[in-house]
Amino acid sequence: EEGREGGWRAMRVLVRWYGIDLNLVIEPLEVFHREQERVTPESFGSHKRKRSDVRGEIAAKWPAYKVTRELLEWMFVSKGNNGFVGEVPLSEDRVKVRFAPMD
């Protein structure tokens, strides 16, 4: 086990697999992403762009995926800007989602 600056600990193991030495590190995913961004911002940025591109391709093929992502973003990122009351702005005109207060 190896301690880190932020107080978390990682498990580290060195193994030989088919003649190749591998250093395996088990750490919290949040810490991994933070270190990746700090050490190689270009690589992590590239990963984010690829992920975004793949999501765009899936959304183009399956409109339900796109609508679901828009709805989730509205609910959890923008919080609806109206306290979850009103119509959700979606790119798909055939789908309407409206939140109404419960009286």
C-alpha positions as MATLAB code, in Angstrom:
seq = 'EEGREGGWRAMRVLVRWYGIDLNLVIEPLEVFHREQERVTPESFGSHKRKRSDVRGEIAAKWPAYKVTRELLEWMFVSKGNNGFVGEVPLSEDRVKVRFAPMD';
ca = [
       0.000    0.000    0.000;
       1.184    3.462   -0.790;
      -0.007    6.672    0.893;
      -0.710    9.801   -1.124;
      -0.731   13.525   -0.508;
      -4.527   13.784   -0.173;
      -4.717   11.105    2.519;
      -6.013    8.268    0.344;
      -4.164    4.990   -0.102;
      -3.531    2.896   -3.198;
      -2.764   -0.788   -3.578;
       0.201   -1.465   -5.839;
       1.316   -4.846   -7.161;
       4.027   -5.762   -9.661;
       3.284   -8.895  -11.722;
       4.811  -10.615  -14.722;
       2.260  -11.530  -17.395;
       3.427  -13.346  -20.518;
       6.936  -12.038  -19.921;
       5.834   -8.421  -19.474;
       6.216   -6.645  -16.132;
       2.995   -4.889  -15.165;
       2.600   -2.416  -12.335;
      -1.023   -2.613  -11.157;
      -2.352    0.274   -9.090;
      -5.785    0.186   -7.493;
      -6.952    3.647   -6.475;
     -10.219    5.596   -6.318;
     -11.456    6.477   -9.808;
     -11.831   10.142   -8.855;
      -8.147   10.270   -7.885;
      -7.124    8.529  -11.111;
      -8.992   11.074  -13.245;
      -7.572   13.997  -11.287;
      -4.010   12.676  -11.692;
      -4.532   11.943  -15.385;
      -5.727   15.482  -15.970;
      -2.814   16.935  -14.024;
      -0.126   14.772  -15.641;
      -1.432   14.533  -19.189;
      -4.087   17.170  -19.861;
      -3.853   16.544  -23.614;
      -4.553   12.820  -23.184;
      -7.484   13.317  -20.844;
      -8.850   16.099  -23.033;
      -8.578   13.792  -26.023;
     -10.451   11.091  -24.099;
     -13.222   13.561  -23.257;
     -13.520   14.611  -26.916;
     -13.663   10.982  -28.096;
     -16.302   10.208  -25.470;
     -18.320   13.208  -26.603;
     -17.980   12.169  -30.254;
     -19.179    8.628  -29.484;
     -22.143    9.985  -27.550;
     -22.973   12.213  -30.522;
     -22.848    9.247  -32.911;
     -25.143    7.203  -30.658;
     -27.538   10.152  -30.300;
     -27.682   10.502  -34.099;
     -28.649    6.830  -34.447;
     -31.030    6.629  -31.479;
     -33.045    9.778  -30.770;
     -34.303    8.262  -27.494;
     -30.717    8.267  -26.204;
     -30.337   11.940  -27.065;
     -33.646   12.880  -25.425;
     -32.749   10.873  -22.309;
     -29.360   12.632  -22.015;
     -31.000   16.043  -22.482;
     -33.610   15.248  -19.838;
     -30.982   14.030  -17.349;
     -28.810   17.064  -18.003;
     -31.794   19.346  -17.443;
     -32.653   17.562  -14.193;
     -29.177   17.200  -12.684;
     -27.016   19.916  -14.225;
     -29.213   22.911  -14.914;
     -31.846   21.841  -12.353;
     -34.432   23.090  -14.774;
     -33.736   26.721  -13.875;
     -37.354   26.778  -12.634;
     -37.126   24.372   -9.728;
     -38.261   21.452  -11.880;
     -41.453   23.148  -13.020;
     -42.244   23.729  -16.676;
     -41.417   22.203  -20.020;
     -38.027   20.624  -20.592;
     -36.270   22.124  -23.645;
     -35.544   19.112  -25.865;
     -34.099   19.024  -29.364;
     -36.629   16.389  -30.465;
     -39.895   18.142  -31.384;
     -41.923   14.923  -31.226;
     -41.241   14.515  -27.497;
     -42.641   16.845  -24.866;
     -41.794   16.593  -21.179;
     -43.403   18.923  -18.704;
     -42.990   18.997  -14.932;
     -45.925   20.371  -12.986;
     -46.103   21.137   -9.269;
     -48.066   18.668   -7.142;
     -50.770   20.529   -5.268;
];
